[in-house]
Amino acid sequence: MNRNVFLPETLPELLELATHYPDAVLYAGGTDILVQLRAGTIAPPALICLERITALRFIREQKNHLVIGACTRLTDILESSPVAAHLPVLRKAVRVLGSPLIRHTATIGGNICTASPAGDSLPALTILEAVLELHTSEGARRSPLHEFILGPGRTARRPGEILTAIEIPKPAGFNIHHFEKVGQRSALAISIASFAALLHMSDSGVIEDARLAWGSVGPTIVTSKAAENALIGNRLNHDVLTHAAAIARAAVSPIDDIRASALYRRQVSGNLMLRLSDYRHPATTDTRHIL
Amino acid sequence: MEGTTILNIHFTLNGVDTTLEAPADRRVVDILREDMGLTGVKECCGSGECGACTILVDGKARLSCLMLAAQLSKRNVTTIEGISTGNDLHPIQKSFVENGAVQCGFCTPGMVLSTVDLLTRNPAPSSEDIREGLSGNLCRCTGYQMIVEAVRTAAEKLRGDAS
């Protein structure tokens, strides 16, 4: 108890604090850090709260990208029309993250920097090929999301470095945006397994392109070129999906924990693919239908 | 760590300009309950999972167990004690009473304040919207049916009052 809590209002103020107090813990919404603080699993000498930095809260639509400020709250993402129009897979993932109370507070940058294997936005951001913008008082750099998250709770964030924005290319051509998570209940459940998919289905129902990612079934987000290739050139029929599901079960590397066994997670990672059969008829692939 | 950790915090609490001294990292739920005596703010899980400690911060439902003293600065905070006028219950509170949506009452302040937030954003929610809107508030006494009904009739009443 009795540690300082800094409340910077601008990015330069924040960068100065982050340089000056390298041992301070940053928090945006605090939905994870403040729980850890209370549980005593972290005991930083000081905290830096990011909630007042309005310059880090924005959703900007550009020609080929959306850029989302790191401190944008999940509620703002859900209410954003550019996100609904261009990133339905992200919207679907955020919609089942936590609860309305959590989403009013929690931020997209927080979900990334927490680097939980169960972070619900991460499979979607991975297949959307999100690129992170990171700043220090010295300068800026960019990093693809998949290179930034190293393991459970571990990122490539350098001391004094701040995640400022997430740049997400508008995914051209993908007419199916799918996300599903399995938890012990529907709200406020930490994912046991989650699955995000972007598919380009032709008018005749053949998959032309596919990007797939699983959450909560490995130390970081799992992707599988082999499972994607098992869909490409095929229709979403039972045989194709069963074959791809078997590949997915081989690709994941889940653990046993208090929420589920590794065996269950492996099985359900494949089963989640079978849900893609809901989109097997081209008439159902309109993204408006699946929102 | 240099600098003072006891803050002089200025904020608005239930419509009243308030100044208090508190350690910067004291939880808002503790300030409200223990320092300000506002025991309508409940604490149950202390980790953001139950919604019992819900308050309104600048009109939006927030979890007071996941907020630190420093974050109160310049905010407008409303607790369950602040939503009624004199002895008149807020229409949402009335609707909870009339629909039997209260059993032990522990979750009720959070439920009511989450309902204020929900109906501000969506004045005509479907039953599904209500369940989704209150999904961060747990009731362990009974089912949610009467709570959902209370929110639905409160929404109707508030729409009637507004038109």
Interface residues (C-beta under 8 A of the other chain):
Chain A: M1 N2 R3 N4 V5 F6 L7 Y21 G29 G30 T31 L34 V35 L37 R38 A39 P45 A46 L47 C49 E51 G98 S99 P100 L101 I102 H104 T105 S186 A187 L188
Chain B: M1 G3 T4 T5 P23 A24 D25 R26 R27 G46 S47 G48 E49 G51 T54 K60 A61 R62 L63 C65 L66 M67 L68 A69 A70 Q71 S73 S114 D117 L118 E132 G133 L134 S135 G136 N137
